[in-house]
Amino acid sequence: IASLKGEIESLRASAEAAATDAAEGENANGEIAQRRDAEIAALKKENLSLKIKFKGHIDKVNAFKQKVAAEIKTTQEESARNAVAAEEARRALEYARSKANDAS
């Protein structure tokens, strides 16, 4: 009987220890879940921040592209005007030479 009582006490102690371990495990799992949730929230916040920052950079690049396109258009127009002026100057020079040749 004493040995059975000892075994019963031993089983009760084991059951209590198992219950305590399970409760501690649930607490640890809860803490892990809280840490994961906090980390996920922090990563979402960082992701949003990076999206905003990235959009700002894209806006700056687009503004630069528009500025360069406008400068290229202006340069092309100026180049075309210079080509027309050069052609007119060449014609005037040819006309002046032909007049000089006719006069001689």
Buried (B, 14 or more C-beta within 10 A) or exposed (E): EEEEEEEEEEEEEEEEEEEEEEEEEEEEEEEEEEEEEEEEEEEEEEEEEEEEEEEEEEEEEEEEEEEEEEEEEEEEEEEEEEEEEEEEEEEEEEEEEEEEEEEE
